[in-house]
Amino acid sequence: MEDKQIIELFYNRSEKAISETQEKYGQECAYIASHILPSADEAEVCAKESLQVLWETIPPHRPQNLKAYVCKITRNHALQMKYPEFLERE
């Protein structure tokens, strides 16, 4: 499925958006998280939680590049999981 179609699924609040994103970018999310987090279990949790963040942020955001957006969210979430003390400073 094309990225634009997946984004439309998010806008229509279709849960299929999550499964399509997982199918298309799930391995990349897990790869990114596994290079930041110390265990495979944490990386898997991070990748799944990143999909929830997507659900919460699309809409209102409409990313021009879904792959880049998914990877950015996964990276940021993994960093927040690894370094929670940085969140406390903000």
C-alpha positions in Angstrom: 0.0 0.0 0.0 1.2 3.5 -0.8 2.2 5.9 2.0 -0.5 8.4 0.9 -3.1 5.7 1.3 -1.8 4.8 4.8 -1.9 8.4 5.8 -5.5 8.6 4.6 -6.3 5.6 6.8 -4.9 7.4 9.8 -7.0 10.5 8.9 -10.1 8.3 8.6 -9.2 6.7 12.0 -9.1 3.2 10.5 -7.2 0.7 12.6 -5.9 -0.8 9.3 -3.5 2.2 9.3 -1.6 0.6 12.2 -1.4 -2.8 10.6 -0.3 -1.4 7.2 2.4 0.7 8.8 3.6 -2.3 10.9 3.7 -4.4 7.8 5.6 -1.8 5.7 7.9 -0.3 8.3 7.9 -2.6 11.3 11.3 -4.1 10.6 12.9 -0.7 10.1 11.4 0.5 13.4 12.7 -2.6 15.2 16.1 -2.1 13.6 16.3 1.6 14.7 15.2 0.8 18.2 17.6 -2.2 18.5 20.6 0.1 17.9 19.6 2.4 20.7 18.1 0.2 23.4 20.0 -2.5 25.2 17.7 -5.5 24.6 15.6 -7.0 21.8 12.5 -7.0 24.1 12.8 -3.3 24.7 13.3 -2.6 21.0 10.2 -4.6 20.2 8.1 -2.7 22.8 9.5 0.6 21.5 8.6 -0.3 17.9 5.0 -1.1 18.9 4.6 2.0 21.1 5.8 4.1 18.2 2.8 2.9 16.2 0.6 4.3 19.0 2.4 7.6 18.8 1.7 7.7 15.1 -2.0 7.1 15.8 -1.9 10.0 18.2 -0.1 12.4 15.9 -1.7 11.7 12.5 -3.8 13.8 12.5 -3.1 16.6 13.1 0.2 16.1 11.3 0.2 15.1 7.7 3.8 13.9 7.0 5.2 14.4 3.5 7.4 11.4 3.9 5.8 8.6 6.0 8.9 6.5 6.2 11.0 9.4 7.6 8.2 10.3 10.0 7.9 6.7 11.3 11.7 6.4 11.7 12.0 9.8 13.5 9.2 8.9 16.0 10.8 5.5 16.6 14.2 7.0 17.2 12.9 9.7 19.5 10.8 7.2 21.5 13.8 4.8 21.8 15.9 7.7 23.1 13.2 8.7 25.6 13.1 5.1 26.8 16.9 4.9 27.2 17.4 8.4 28.7 14.2 9.3 30.7 16.1 11.8 32.8 16.3 14.1 29.8 12.5 14.4 29.8 12.5 15.4 33.4 14.6 18.4 32.6 12.2 19.9 30.1 
